Amino acid sequence: MILKKGLVIIIGFMFMLGGVPLGGASGGMKLVILVSDNEADSAVAQNVADLLGAQLIVSPWGTYDPAASAEILSIDPDRVIIIGGPVAVPEEYTEDLEEFGIPYERWYGETRYETNLAVIEGLRDEFPAVFGEIKTVVLSNGRDVLAMEKYLEAMKLDPQGFEGKPILVLTDEGKENLTMAALEGFRGIVEVRYLATHLGMGGTAFPLNRDKLGDWMRSRFSGYEERILTFSPEGDEVHALLLSVQNKTERAGELLDGLQVPAAIKRLERAKEALQMAWDAYNSGEYSEAYRLAVVADFNADFVISRAYSEMRTVYQGSVRMRLEIEIHRLEIMVNVLRGKGYDVSELESLIAQAEKALSRGQYSLLLNDIIPRIRHGMKALRTGKTSYGGGNAGRKGGRP
């Protein structure tokens, strides 16, 4: 099936997987956490996945990837927690979860700091036993990508190096009240770590407001150990970040191509300019400056992706054919993922072929009222081990008996 470039972009990205084996801290519940690849949200989500023993699925920020939905279906979780709002993790995911009959909820706020607060409150309210095991608070600026990466690396390489379970709490200048609200419910904290990327004579890359937060914490907690850890950007770390931001900026440009969104066009230019200056600084060995500029470019690219994706959805919703073309391709990607997971999807593939023929003939009513609902029902039936073509276990993982 041939799609316009924008249609491929809007649903053609792959996801990443992380986390630890399921069960454990979540009480035997098969739990999945879905999050975007926004650095702050994904760091918070990785932390939560480790605490709860959940599987983590990371999708491209601000765009929908049907392969991620298919992966969730193949896991067949008892519950999905989405970390991030509908701008970061689009509503197409919740539509899929509802179609599949998978319970879900969102933990999010309007900003990364409000999302961080919502996540901590969700842990406290819904997983009190896990929340009570948290004894270390790790504070990082929500824009300090390197500091958050260092924390996740420490969790992976030396999980025993923390006093009790650790939790990441994000802060920034002007966000102290949110930070304090996130810390308010903790009891028995024995260690507080401040993480920051240091830019030489320029001080830290992003503010931590350590004095103000320290005074507040000392008035709430007693007898805890305080550690201040700073990192200097190294060449390989900055290079990896630059490649990531470059990919995101290119994706933003592809999404925006042909759309008339003046604010997004301006921000794309800013992203490109900051990225070019970042590469120039990197090539001159000025890693601190390259790091700072890369974060600026990343922030602007996120804005462009959000606005462009929203505009593309509006454009496509005005055309029945385009909407159906997107839906068929979306289902096709899901079926391909399920086949790769070992499911027998031969009947679904046959229906996809019928759908493509019906689309080429302009049989929109047939697609909307018959073929697409049958494909959706067939995928949902995989959760129960039955197909939608007369029962049996032909749809179970592993194929026919």
C-alpha positions in Angstrom: 0.0 0.0 0.0 1.4 3.4 -1.0 1.0 6.2 1.5 1.7 9.9 1.3 5.0 10.8 3.1 3.2 12.5 6.0 1.1 9.4 6.6 4.1 7.2 6.9 5.8 9.7 9.3 2.7 10.0 11.5 2.5 6.3 12.3 5.8 4.8 11.1 8.2 5.1 14.1 9.5 2.2 16.2 9.4 2.0 20.0 11.9 0.9 22.5 11.6 -1.5 25.4 13.1 -1.5 28.8 12.2 -2.3 32.4 12.6 -5.5 34.4 10.7 -8.8 34.6 7.1 -8.4 35.5 5.5 -9.2 38.9 7.4 -8.6 42.1 6.7 -5.2 43.6 3.4 -4.8 41.7 2.0 -7.8 43.6 2.1 -10.3 40.7 0.2 -7.9 38.4 1.3 -7.9 34.8 2.0 -4.2 34.5 3.1 -2.1 31.5 4.2 1.5 31.6 3.9 3.5 28.4 5.8 6.7 28.1 7.2 9.0 25.4 10.9 9.4 24.7 10.9 12.8 26.3 14.1 12.6 28.5 12.4 13.7 31.7 9.2 11.6 31.4 11.2 8.5 30.3 13.7 8.8 33.1 10.8 9.1 35.6 9.0 6.2 34.0 12.1 4.0 34.0 12.5 4.7 37.7 8.9 3.7 38.3 9.2 0.6 36.1 12.1 -0.6 38.2 10.2 0.1 41.4 7.1 -1.8 40.3 8.7 -4.6 38.3 6.8 -3.3 35.2 7.7 -3.6 31.6 8.5 -0.2 29.9 7.4 0.7 26.4 8.8 4.0 25.0 7.2 5.6 22.0 8.3 8.7 20.0 7.3 11.9 21.7 4.2 13.5 20.4 3.5 10.8 17.8 1.6 7.5 17.6 3.3 4.2 16.8 0.9 1.3 16.3 3.8 -1.1 16.8 3.8 0.0 20.5 0.1 -0.8 20.8 0.7 -4.2 19.3 3.5 -4.9 21.7 1.2 -4.1 24.6 -1.4 -6.5 23.2 1.2 -9.3 22.9 2.2 -8.8 26.5 -1.5 -9.0 27.5 -1.0 -6.9 30.7 -3.5 -6.6 33.6 -3.0 -2.9 33.5 -1.2 -0.1 31.6 0.0 3.1 33.2 0.6 5.9 30.8 3.1 8.5 32.0 2.6 11.8 30.2 -0.4 13.7 28.8 -2.1 13.3 25.4 0.3 15.7 23.7 3.3 13.4 24.7 1.5 10.1 24.4 -1.4 10.6 21.9 -5.0 9.5 22.4 -4.7 6.9 19.7 -3.0 4.7 22.3 -5.9 4.9 24.7 -8.3 4.2 21.8 -6.3 1.0 21.1 -6.3 0.0 24.8 -10.1 0.5 25.0 -10.5 -1.6 21.8 -8.4 -4.4 23.3 -10.2 -4.2 26.6 -6.9 -3.5 28.5 -7.4 -1.3 31.7 -5.3 1.8 31.7 -4.9 5.1 33.4 -2.8 8.3 32.9 -0.4 9.9 35.4 0.4 13.3 34.0 0.4 17.1 34.4 0.7 20.1 32.1 4.5 20.1 32.4 7.2 17.6 33.1 7.3 18.8 36.8 3.6 18.4 37.2 3.8 14.9 35.6 6.6 14.0 38.0 4.3 15.1 40.9 1.4 13.1 39.5 3.6 10.0 39.2 4.8 10.3 42.8 1.2 10.8 44.0 0.2 7.7 42.0 2.8 5.6 43.6 1.8 6.8 47.0 -1.9 6.2 46.5 -1.9 3.0 44.5 1.3 1.3 45.5 1.8 2.3 49.2 4.0 -0.7 50.0 6.5 0.2 47.3 6.2 3.9 48.2 7.1 3.1 51.8 10.4 1.4 50.7 11.7 4.6 49.1 14.5 6.0 51.3 16.6 8.0 48.8 15.5 11.1 47.0 17.4 12.0 43.9 17.0 15.7 42.8 17.8 16.7 39.2 16.8 19.6 37.0 14.1 18.4 34.6 16.1 19.8 31.6 19.4 18.3 32.7 19.5 15.3 30.3 23.0 14.1 31.3 22.2 14.2 35.0 19.1 12.1 34.5 21.0 9.6 32.4 23.7 9.3 35.0 21.0 8.5 37.6 19.5 5.8 35.4 23.0 4.4 34.7 23.7 4.2 38.5 20.4 2.4 39.1 21.3 -0.2 36.5 25.0 -0.7 37.4 24.8 -0.3 41.2 21.3 -0.7 42.5 22.6 -1.5 45.9 24.5 1.8 46.1 21.3 3.6 47.2 19.9 3.6 50.7 16.6 1.8 50.3 14.7 2.4 47.0 15.5 5.6 45.1 13.0 8.0 43.5 13.8 10.8 41.0 12.3 14.2 41.8 12.6 16.9 39.1 13.1 20.6 39.9 13.8 23.8 38.1 13.9 27.5 38.8 10.3 28.6 39.7 9.2 25.0 40.2 10.2 24.7 43.8 6.6 24.5 45.1 5.9 21.5 42.8 9.2 19.9 44.0 8.2 20.3 47.6 4.7 19.0 46.9 6.3 15.9 45.4 8.5 15.4 48.5 5.8 16.2 51.0 4.4 12.6 51.3 7.7 10.8 52.0 8.7 9.5 55.4 12.0 8.0 56.6 14.2 9.5 53.9 17.8 8.7 54.8 19.7 10.0 51.8 19.2 13.0 49.4 21.3 13.3 46.3 21.6 16.4 44.1 22.7 15.7 40.6 23.8 18.4 38.2 25.9 18.7 35.0 28.7 21.2 35.5 29.8 23.5 32.8 33.2 24.6 34.2 33.4 28.3 35.0 29.8 28.7 33.9 28.6 26.7 36.9 25.8 24.1 36.6 24.0 23.7 33.3 20.6 24.2 34.9 19.6 25.4 38.4 18.8 23.1 41.3 17.9 25.8 43.8 19.7 23.6 46.4 19.7 26.2 49.2 16.0 26.8 49.1 15.2 23.1 48.8 17.8 22.1 51.4 16.2 24.4 54.0 12.8 23.1 53.3 13.9 19.4 53.5 15.8 19.9 56.7 12.6 21.2 58.2 10.8 18.0 57.1 13.4 15.3 57.4 16.0 14.7 60.0 19.3 12.8 60.1 19.6 12.2 56.4 22.8 12.1 54.4 23.2 14.7 51.7 25.4 14.2 48.6 26.1 16.5 45.8 27.2 14.9 42.6 28.2 16.9 39.5 29.2 15.7 36.1 31.1 17.3 33.2 29.9 16.5 29.7 32.2 14.1 28.0 32.7 13.8 24.2 30.9 10.4 23.7 28.0 11.5 25.8 27.5 14.7 24.0 27.9 13.0 20.6 25.2 10.5 21.5 22.9 13.3 22.6 23.6 15.3 19.4 22.7 12.4 17.2 19.5 11.9 19.2 18.5 15.5 18.9 19.5 15.6 15.2 17.1 12.6 14.5 14.4 14.3 16.4 14.9 17.6 14.5 14.8 15.8 11.2 11.6 14.0 12.3 10.1 17.4 13.2 11.0 18.8 9.8 9.5 15.8 8.0 6.3 16.2 10.0 6.1 19.9 9.3 6.8 19.5 5.6 4.0 21.0 3.6 2.1 22.3 6.6 1.5 26.1 7.3 2.1 26.5 11.0 4.1 29.8 11.4 5.0 29.3 15.1 6.3 25.7 14.4 8.2 26.9 11.3 10.0 29.5 13.5 10.8 27.0 16.2 12.1 24.5 13.7 14.6 27.1 12.5 15.6 27.8 16.1 16.1 24.0 16.6 18.3 23.8 13.5 20.3 26.8 14.4 21.0 25.6 17.9 21.8 22.1 16.6 24.3 23.5 14.1 26.0 25.6 16.8 26.0 22.6 19.1 27.8 20.5 16.4 30.3 23.4 15.9 31.0 23.5 19.6 31.4 19.8 19.8 33.8 19.7 16.9 35.8 22.4 18.6 36.0 20.3 21.8 33.7 22.6 23.7 31.5 19.9 25.1 29.8 21.9 27.8 28.6 24.5 25.3 27.6 21.7 22.8 25.5 20.1 25.6 23.7 23.3 26.5 22.9 24.0 22.9 21.7 20.5 22.2 19.2 20.7 25.0 17.9 24.0 23.5 17.5 22.3 20.1 15.8 19.4 21.7 13.2 21.6 23.4 12.4 23.4 20.2 12.1 20.2 18.2 9.6 18.8 20.7 7.4 21.9 20.2 7.5 21.5 16.4 6.6 17.8 16.6 3.6 18.5 18.9 2.2 21.3 16.7 2.9 19.5 13.4 1.3 16.2 14.6 -1.8 18.1 15.8 -2.1 19.9 12.4 -1.6 16.7 10.4 -4.4 15.0 12.4 -6.7 17.9 11.6 -5.9 17.7 7.9 -6.4 14.0 7.6 -9.6 14.1 9.6 -11.1 16.2 6.8 -10.7 13.3 4.3 -12.5 10.0 4.8 -10.0 8.3 2.4 -7.0 9.5 4.3 -8.4 8.5 7.6 -9.1 5.0 6.3 -5.7 4.8 4.7 -4.1 5.6 8.1 -6.3 3.1 9.9 -5.5 0.3 7.5 -1.7 1.0 7.7 -2.0 1.3 11.5 -3.7 -2.2 11.7 -1.2 -3.6 9.2 1.7 -2.6 11.4 0.0 -4.1 14.5 -0.6 -7.4 12.7 3.1 -7.5 11.5 4.3 -7.1 15.1 1.9 -9.8 16.4 3.2 -12.2 13.6 6.7 -11.6 14.8 5.6 -12.4 18.3 4.5 -15.9 17.2 0.8 -15.3 16.8 -1.1 -16.9 13.9 -2.4 -13.9 12.1 -3.2 -15.4 8.7 -6.9 -14.5 8.9 -6.0 -11.0 9.9 -3.6 -10.6 7.0 -6.3 -11.8 4.7 -8.7 -9.2 6.1 -6.0 -6.5 5.6 -5.7 -7.5 2.0 -9.4 -7.2 1.6 -9.3 -3.8 3.3 -6.7 -2.5 0.8 -8.8 -3.7 -2.1 -11.9 -2.1 -0.7 -10.0 1.2 -0.2 -8.8 1.2 -3.8 -12.4 0.7 -4.9 -13.8 3.4 -2.7 -15.9 1.0 -0.7 -15.7 3.1 2.5 -18.9 1.8 4.0 -17.7 -1.8 3.7 -14.5 -0.8 5.4 -16.1 1.2 8.2 -19.0 -1.2 9.0 -17.5 -4.6 8.2 -13.8 -5.2 7.5 -12.1 -2.9 9.9 -14.4 -3.9 12.9 -13.6 -7.6 12.1 -9.9 -6.9 12.1 -10.2 -5.0 15.4 -12.3 -7.8 16.9 -9.8 -10.4 15.7 -6.9 -8.7 17.4 -8.9 -8.2 20.6 -9.7 -12.0 20.6 -6.0 -12.8 20.7 -6.1 -11.8 24.4 -8.5 -14.7 25.1 -6.8 -17.2 22.9 -9.8 -17.2 20.4 -10.1 -15.9 16.9 -13.1 -14.0 15.7 -13.7 -16.7 13.1 -15.4 -19.4 15.1 -13.3 -19.8 18.3 -10.5 -22.2 19.0 -7.0 -21.3 19.9 -5.6 -20.6 16.4 -4.8 -17.1 17.6 -2.7 -18.1 20.6 0.9 -17.3 20.7 2.7 -20.2 19.0 0.2 -20.7 16.3 -2.2 -23.5 15.6 -2.2 -26.6 17.8 
